[in-house]
Amino acid sequence: MLIKINDKVNVNQRVNFREGIITDISIATKTGDPAGELGVQIQEYDTELDYAGSIGYVTENGDHYWAYFSQIEKDI
């Protein structure tokens, strides 16, 4: 699935989902950095590439969170 900054996503938290808008996307460039905090910031990413990394997102309430790529379920 292709994700981009400003896309609406659902994030799977095992028990429930949290909905938000993507504010940033990070890709890991080193082992030991699964969230990509030390990696590269990008504007869009195809999750089928299966890189390690994460997104930052903001909820309707203005709360900021982050999630690994594997937790993302993009809205249609």
N, C-alpha and C positions, 0 to 999 in steps of 0.2 A: 504494500500500500504506500502511496506517495503522501507524505505529510509536509506541510509548509507552515511558516510563521503565519499566524492569524487563523489557522484552521481550527474548527471546533472538534474536540475529541472527548471520548469517554476514557477514563483511566480505571483499569481493573485493580481494585484493592483487595482482592481475594473474597471479601465478605460483601462488598458493595462497589458501586461505581461513583466516580466523581467526574463531573463534566466541567470543561474549561476551554479556554482559547490558548493556543500555543504562543508563547512569547519568545522562546529561544530553543535552538536545537544544537546539541554538542555531540561530537563524535570522538571516541577514544582513539588516541594515537600511540598509547603505550600500555603494556600489560600492567595490571595492578591499578588501572584507572577505569573501572567498568562504566562509570557514569559519564566519562569524557570531560571531567572538570578541568583537566590539564590539556585537553585536546583542542579541536578546531570548532569554531562556531560557524554554522551554515544556515542558509535560508530555506532549504528543502532537502528531503532525504527519502529514499525509497527503502522501506524496511525489509524488502526482499533481499537486499545486499547483506543483511545479517551482521552488521558491524555492532560493536558495543557502543553504548552512548545513552543519552537521555534528552528529555525535553523539560523546559520550564513552562508552566502554564498558570493562568489566572482564572479563578472561578467568577461566576456572576456576582458574588458577594465582595469581590476584590481581594480574596485570599490567594496568595502565591504558593505554589507547590512545584515539585518536580517528580518525574517518573522515568523509569527505564523504558527503552523502546518496546520491550516485551510486554509491558503493561498497557500499551495504547490500543484502543479500539476506536478507530475514526468514525465519526458520524457520517451518515450517507445523506 
